[in-house]
């Protein structure tokens, strides 16, 4: 006797996009959607802190780095928002076209974030044309790497629905994470080395343990330089973890294809949040001197030579300087100063009339 089988029950919603995917792929797709939505929530919560962005824009004149800062924040938000829409909502345009919109927003967000650190390198190595040219070329490489997803990722509709999914990922797309990782590593090492050299003088070179402490902890550095170093460390240690995870998972063939490409956009968003945090702290000078650099350095040095931060007024003509410095024959403090050098001396008094130290003086650069 032939056994009869009952027909499968009808699907409550046969046009849900998950009904057109294999069960394992549908599960992977759902997990990646959760990751993107969570990243969008973090991004929005950070952007709601409008007071910090307001201070960056209003307190100081808006120049090119400030414009790049605002542009990179908007590009990162637009990138993650479009990616979430791509994965979660039905769209009225072909998914193959909409995927290119997401990919090009990614190609804008990553280079604009790296540009903030290029400005940082150019400011620190402003007199070294070779270093400035090298890191400018590295930034162009970041741009080239960020463009690869626009050619190597292919989107398509899920069945007859208007929901989207990536159906093809080329191997060379990994350059979008590898090149920024290499660039960030070189930037971090270059800035750390330069800041350590600022605490190194020919009379008292930092060797051994002192050199290591200056490189890792910022000891013997002024508060601002120490803040630059420690912010760079926080940025690098955070982003290197996300970038390495992105690269390793992408080239690990045993991982499903959906998971391999899942961390690219969240990695770009984390990179942008940390870079903008470093820029804000530098712009607003949110660094605190816990212990004076001269006391730190003098306690570690064998004699009484000290490192003194020199403050000079902005460049003005002699008449303006006299007008600022004297009123009715009485001296008054100059309101606006710029710290430009750190000078080491042998305890010789400073000659106010000549504007230099009596005796030998060496500039720590």
WOTAPE-V646273 format. One record per helix or strand. SS is the DSSP state (h for helix, s for strand). FROM is the first residue (numbers start at 1). TO is the last residue. If there is no record, write none. Layout:
SS/FROM/TO, SS/FROM/TO
This chain:
h/17/20, h/23/47, h/50/58, h/64/88, h/95/124, h/129/152, s/153/157, s/164/169, h/171/198, h/209/216, h/223/250, h/257/260, h/263/284, h/293/300, s/306/312, h/318/325, s/326/327, s/330/331, s/338/345, s/350/351, s/356/357, s/361/364
